[in-house]
Structure formats: C-alpha cells, structure tokens
C-alpha cells in the first residue's frame, strides 16, 4: 500500500475529529445532529471518498455534479453515493454500489475506514462517509447517463489549500438564499453536507502532511 494511503488508514482507525471539524464548513444557522430528533427515524445513506492516483502519482477523489432537475439537490456537486437499499449488507456496501452505479468504478477498491456520520435536515438522510483507495492505474470513470452530468477531480493538495475556501450566497431549491462556506475547485462549488464531510477529511489530512 502507498505510504500516504497507509497513513490515512491508520488515522481512520483512531478517534475522529467529528462535528467540530464538520462544522468548520457548515452553512449559517445549521443545527447539530442532536437538534433534529429521533435518529431511528432518519433515512440511511452513504457516500464514498475514493482515493485515486493520476499519472503523476498525485492523489485525488472524484466528485459528481448532478443534472438540473426539479428537486432539492438539483445541479449540486457531491461525492458518489446515495440511499441504502434493502439488499445492501451495510453502509459500506451502499457506498461501493453507488460508486459503481454513478461513476462505473468497482474494481481494485480497498476500504480504509469511515468518517463521522452527518445528518442532512432537508432530506432527512443520515449519511455515512466511507473512505477507500482504488489501486488501479488510469482509473476509468464513466458518468451515469441520467444522474451524473460531470465527474470532477478534487486533488488532496487542493483540499489542503486554504485559498480555495470561499463564502458565498447559495441559491436554494424553491427560492431563497443561504450564506455558506464552500470549496471551489475545477470550476465546481462544493458546499453543504459534502463540504462538511470533506472538512473532517481535511482536518485528518492536516495531521499527515
């Protein structure tokens, strides 16, 4: 295993920074998970941070941009993932299945561990972020024809670059705006739950680099 991947694996076995790290990138007025009631009523889902190396041995993970549609997550940028199905063994299986469905990657994947779960109030989903490593070379990613408009690469070196952290007014589905911090990378604006998940991952990476 690559030394960096091994270090991430070891870090994920320890105590996670949790909400403190997540809320560094939280939109204004966002509550904590304990503010939203009975966790047994939350719908379960999972997303995958899939670490890959490019031809220069620089590590990145894919982001997906949704097509515009009449729904709360229209056009948003996120990690590959989705809701748990009855046939999924666990939420790790959910993340891996969704990764295959959304970006066509299923081989040479080694699961490294989990980040802290995050609740999304607007959709009532409790999201489990899973971190994995794809050891394949020149990983071919194919966007789902109906769900994924674009696949972007978010490099670890960029995630650690504070200059890509912005604060912006985000247009909400159904009207209105909210002020939220975001990451800007490759012309993509990453905010909300995805930014909060990546904020925890960033805090972990800072202890390694």
Helices and strands as residue ranges (DSSP letters): H 3-12, H 19-22, G 23-25, G 33-36, G 39-41, E 43-53, E 59-66, E 77-78, E 80-83, H 91-103, E 109-114, E 118-120, E 125-134, E 148-155, H 156-159, G 162-164, E 165-171, E 177-185, E 188-190, H 192-206
